[in-house]
Amino acid sequence: MSSNCEFTLAELLIVAASEAWRGNGEWLASGLGVIPRLGASLAKLSHSPQLLMTDSEAFLVEEPIPLGPRGDYVPRYSGYLSFERVFECVWGGRRHAMIGPTQIDRWGQSNLSCVGDYRQPKAAMLGVRGLPGNSINHINSFFVPNHSTRVFVGGEVDMVSGVGFKAERWPQGVRRDLMDIRRVVTDLCVMDFEGPQRAVQVRTLHPGVSFEEVQEKTGFPLLRSPSLAETAHPTAEQLALIRRLDPHDYRSTAIKGNPAGVRPA
């Protein structure tokens, strides 16, 4: 898909991230981080208005709240969503979050706890937090700002914080019908787990990126989606919405250097 608009890589990724929520219906959309949050907000304002979004405190809002200082902006509240009610959405599978794990493996297992041996790690983060329960009970997508073999590891992740599709990790009799991983959006491409036997496949390549480059920077084999294409460029309407949602341009700091969305030849 082509566009005459000029756009940055961050803006391309926001549009790509928004597609993860397409068709979800009345689910709670949670984007963790600048790009995922703007992606969820763009989805609600464009193709998926039924999505539920909060003010990041305790209220549902009719329209996503812009990032940063609000100035004269007045939120349009539509309901109350207490912490207890958030968990009702989570436990019932009616939430779709986009998170940014430190590591991801070929089974979709994710790690945000530590790098290296758990007993003597090279680096320790903030622990698993709520990911074990969230990853079992509702849909997740992933955002990776720097696609590399340090993130997409060759074996299993160093510590399984979020569940994936590896059958051996699941105890007998445990429900698996609420768990899924929809999209992986990176600075190079968009991937999914919809290949044969849940193999990872590349859905779209960002402008100027080759499949070979993506494979070289991934620690496990990738498949080409049968419908492999170039990632859709932002439209003028989408760019206007993004700039309204991010008036202070936080998106420009979310990607290192934030280059143009189309790589020079």
Secondary structure, DSSP 8 states (H G I E B T S, - for coil): ---SS--BHHHHHHHHHHGGGTT--S-EEEE-SHHHHHHHHHHHHTT-TT-B-B-SSSEEESS---SS--TT----EEEE--HHHHHHHHHTT-EEEEE--SEE-TT--EE-SEES-TTS-SEE-S--TTHHHHHHHSEEEEEESS-STTTB-SSS-SS--B--S-GGGS-TT---TT-EEEEEEESSEEEES-SGGG--EEEEE-TT--HHHHHHTSSS--EEEEEEEE-----HHHHHHHHHH-TT-GGGGTSTT--BSS---
